[in-house]
């Protein structure tokens, strides 16, 4: 099984079914990440490995006149993220 197979199969489905659990697990990294990133209101941001999109949405709130894009190898996680888009 490849990494892509795992993230588009059981592993990705599990993370997509439990976004709150995994967002909480990674939450301690949010403040340091955004402190260092210093995203301005018109920034362009690429979130690689965006998962269910929480960090992408947080970045979008910091860049309301910019553009923020999230990409991920996992189709199940992207499907979870799409309805929560910030427009």
C-alpha positions in Angstrom: 0.0 0.0 0.0 1.3 3.4 -0.9 1.0 6.6 1.2 -1.6 7.9 -1.3 -3.5 4.6 -1.0 -3.6 5.0 2.8 -4.7 8.6 2.8 -7.3 7.9 0.2 -8.4 4.7 2.0 -8.8 3.7 5.6 -6.5 6.3 7.1 -8.0 9.3 5.2 -11.5 8.1 5.9 -10.8 7.8 9.6 -9.3 11.4 9.8 -12.2 12.7 7.7 -14.7 11.1 10.1 -13.0 12.5 13.2 -11.8 16.1 12.3 -12.4 17.5 15.8 -10.2 14.9 17.3 -7.3 15.5 14.9 -7.7 19.3 14.9 -7.5 19.3 18.7 -4.4 17.1 18.6 -2.7 19.6 16.3 -4.1 22.8 17.9 -1.0 23.4 20.0 0.9 24.2 16.8 -1.6 26.9 15.5 -0.3 29.9 17.6 3.4 29.3 16.9 2.7 28.7 13.2 0.7 31.9 12.8 3.2 33.9 14.8 6.0 32.9 12.5 3.9 33.1 9.3 2.8 36.7 10.1 0.0 36.5 7.5 -1.1 39.9 6.4 -4.5 40.9 5.1 -3.6 40.6 1.4 -1.3 37.6 1.5 -1.4 34.6 -0.8 -1.1 31.4 1.3 -0.7 27.8 0.2 -1.5 25.2 2.9 0.1 21.9 1.8 -1.4 18.9 3.6 -4.4 20.9 4.6 -6.4 17.9 5.9 -10.0 18.9 6.8 -9.1 22.6 6.2 -9.1 24.1 9.7 -5.7 25.7 9.4 -6.5 26.9 5.9 -9.7 28.6 7.1 -7.7 30.2 10.0 -5.2 31.6 7.5 -8.1 32.9 5.3 -9.5 34.9 8.2 -6.1 36.5 8.5 -5.9 37.3 4.8 -9.4 38.5 3.9 -8.1 40.5 0.9 -5.7 37.7 -0.1 -6.1 34.2 -1.4 -5.6 31.0 0.6 -5.5 27.6 -1.0 -5.4 24.2 0.7 -4.2 21.1 -1.0 -4.0 17.5 0.3 -3.3 14.0 -1.0 -6.4 12.7 0.7 -9.7 13.0 -1.2 -11.8 12.1 1.9 -10.2 15.0 3.8 -10.7 17.4 0.9 -14.4 16.4 0.7 -14.7 17.1 4.5 -13.0 20.5 3.9 -15.0 21.7 0.9 -18.3 22.5 2.6 -16.5 24.6 5.2 -14.8 26.9 2.7 -14.3 30.6 3.5 -15.4 32.7 0.6 
